[in-house]
Amino acid sequence: MEKKTEHLFKPGNKLGGRKAGSLNRSTEEMKLTISRAVNNTLSTISKDLEEIKKRNPERAMELALKLLEYTMPKLKSIDVTGTMEVNARIQQISIHILDGTKHKDE
């Protein structure tokens, strides 16, 4: 029995499917579920931290610091090192000696 291959999908065929970048239904539903759960948590987070603070102040501070990372960017320290070669000749040095015993207003 011979298989017919003319009906198979061929590259470049634009006869259907999702558009590039679009989410499938299960991914969209999962994102919506997670978003709702996060929103519910965010609405009570202050109260929750206060309750944790009463029982375990250290843990409450740890959690607050972790949350802070999502609101304020971390600053990264940088070190700048380098070398410079100077091949210039000193052309002139001027020294001005002032009499320190005289004042301007005299």
N, C-alpha and C positions, 0 to 999 in steps of 0.2 A: 504494500500500500504506500503510495507516494504522498508526502506531506506538502501542503500548499504553504508557501512562505510569502506570498505577495501581500497578505493582510497583516503581517507583523509590523510592529512599530519600527520606524526607521528614524535615525538621528535627523533632527531638523524638522520632523513632522510636527505641526502645530495643531493637532486635533484634540487637545484636551490636557488634563492634568492641572496641577496647581501652578500658579505663577511663581517665578523665582523669588525666594525670600518670604513667601506666605507660609503661615503656620498651619499644620494639620489640626483637625478638631480636638484630638486628645491633648496635644501640646497646648493649645489655646485654653482648654478647660483646666488643665493643670496650673497654668500661669494665673488664671483667674482665681482658682482655689487658694493658691499660695498668697496672692495679693490680698485677698479677703482676710486670711489668717494674720498676715502682717499688720494690716490696718486695725484689726481688733486688738492686737497686742500693743500697737503704738498708742492707742487711745487710753490704755491703762498703765503704761510703762512708768509714769511718775509715781503713781500710787503703789505699784509693785516694788519699785526701788525703795520707797519709804518703809514698806513692810519688811523687806530684806534688811534694811539698815537697822531696824529695831532689834532683830535677832542676831545679825552678823554684819557689823559696820564695815569690816575689812572686805568681805565679799561684795557688799553693795558698792564700795569704791572701785573694786576690780571691774565690776560690770559697767559702772559709769564710765570708766576710762576706756573700756572696749567700745562702748557706744560712741564716745567722743571721736574715735578714729573715723567714724562715718560722717561726722559733721564738720570736722576741721582737718585739713590736709596735713600730713606729717611733713615737716621741713627736713630736708636732707642736708647734712653738712658736707662741705666740699673742701678739699685741700688743694691749693694751687702751689705748684713748685715749678721751678724752671731755672735755667741758666742764661746768662747773657754775656756775650763777649764784647768788650769795649776796646776799640783800637784807636781811640782819639788821643791826641796830644793836648796837654794843658797849654793853652795859649797865654793866659795872663792870670795872676792872682793879685787881687787888690786888698790891702789891709789899711783900714782907717782907724787911727788911735785917737780917742777923744779924751779930753781932760775931764776926768770925773769929779773934780773939785768945783767946777763952775756949774751953776744951774741955768736953765733956759731963761728964767724970769729975772735974772740979775742984769 
